[in-house]
C-alpha cells in the first residue's frame, strides 16, 4: 500500500511503501521505500499519512530495476603470495554498492 511519509533528510512529504514496523522505546518506527527517490528510510509512525487520490495519479520518478547479467565481484587478497585478484562473489558488498551509486549520480 502506498502512503505518504515525511522525510527529515529531504524535508518534504514523499510517497512510500511500508516495508516493516518496529517498536522503539516510546514509539513505532517504520522502514519505508520512497518510490520517487528509490531509497529506504525510517520514519516515526506519527509521520505517516494516507495518500490522497490526486497525489497518487502523479507518475513515480524512480523505478526498481535490475542490471541484466551483471554479477557481483570482490577483491580477494592473498597475503602469503602478495597478490590481489577480482573474483566472483555471492552477493554485492557495501563498497561495490557505494561505487555503483556514485556512478549513477
matplotlib code that plots the C-alpha trace (Angstrom):
import matplotlib.pyplot as plt

x = [0.0, 1.3, 1.2, 2.7, 5.6, 7.6, 11.4, 13.5, 16.5, 14.6, 12.4, 9.3, 6.4, 7.1, 5.2, 6.4, 5.7, 5.9, 8.4, 8.5, 7.4, 9.4, 8.8, 11.4, 11.4, 8.5, 7.2, 7.0, 9.5, 8.6, 11.0, 9.7, 10.8, 10.5, 9.0, 10.1, 13.7, 14.4, 15.8, 14.9, 14.3, 13.0, 10.2, 8.1, 4.6, 3.3, 4.8, 2.8, -0.4, -3.0, -2.3, -4.9, -6.1, -4.8, -1.3, -1.3, -2.0, 1.5, 3.8, 6.7, 10.1, 12.0, 11.5, 13.0, 15.2, 17.9, 21.1, 20.8, 23.6, 25.6, 27.3, 28.9, 32.6, 35.0, 38.7, 40.5, 43.9, 46.3, 48.9, 51.1, 51.6, 51.3, 48.6, 45.2, 42.5, 39.0, 36.8, 33.1, 31.2, 27.9, 26.4, 27.2, 29.3, 28.9, 31.9, 30.6, 27.1, 28.5, 30.7, 27.7, 25.5, 28.3, 28.4, 24.6, 24.9]
y = [0.0, 3.4, 6.1, 9.5, 9.9, 12.9, 12.6, 14.5, 14.3, 15.6, 18.0, 17.1, 14.7, 11.7, 8.7, 5.4, 1.7, 0.4, -2.5, -3.2, -1.8, -2.0, -0.8, 1.6, 2.8, 5.2, 5.0, 2.8, 3.2, 2.2, 1.3, 2.8, 2.6, 6.1, 5.4, 8.7, 8.7, 4.9, 4.9, 3.3, 5.4, 5.0, 7.3, 7.6, 6.3, 9.8, 11.0, 8.6, 9.8, 8.3, 9.4, 11.5, 10.1, 13.1, 12.6, 9.0, 9.9, 11.5, 9.0, 7.7, 9.2, 6.1, 2.6, -0.6, -2.3, -4.9, -4.9, -7.8, -10.3, -8.1, -10.3, -9.1, -9.3, -8.8, -8.2, -11.3, -10.5, -13.3, -12.1, -15.2, -14.8, -11.0, -10.9, -9.4, -10.7, -9.7, -12.8, -13.6, -13.1, -14.4, -11.0, -7.3, -5.9, -2.3, -0.9, -2.1, -0.8, 2.6, 2.7, 1.9, 4.6, 7.2, 6.2, 6.8, 10.2]
z = [0.0, -0.9, 1.8, 2.4, 4.8, 6.0, 5.3, 7.7, 5.4, 2.3, 4.4, 2.4, 2.2, -0.1, -1.4, 0.2, 0.5, 4.1, 4.4, 8.1, 11.5, 14.8, 18.3, 19.8, 23.5, 23.2, 19.6, 16.5, 13.6, 10.1, 7.3, 4.1, 0.5, -1.1, -4.6, -6.0, -4.7, -4.7, -1.2, 2.2, 5.2, 8.8, 9.9, 13.1, 12.9, 13.5, 10.3, 8.1, 6.3, 3.9, 0.4, -1.5, -4.8, -6.7, -5.2, -6.4, -10.0, -10.4, -12.1, -10.0, -10.6, -9.7, -10.8, -9.4, -12.0, -12.4, -14.4, -16.8, -16.4, -14.0, -11.4, -8.1, -7.7, -4.9, -4.4, -2.9, -1.3, -0.7, 1.8, 1.5, -2.2, -2.1, -4.8, -5.3, -7.8, -8.7, -8.2, -8.4, -5.2, -3.8, -3.1, -3.6, -0.8, 0.6, -1.3, -4.7, -3.9, -2.9, -6.0, -8.3, -6.6, -7.2, -10.9, -11.1, -9.6]

ax = plt.figure().add_subplot(projection="3d")
ax.plot(x, y, z, "-o")
ax.set_aspect("equal")
plt.show()
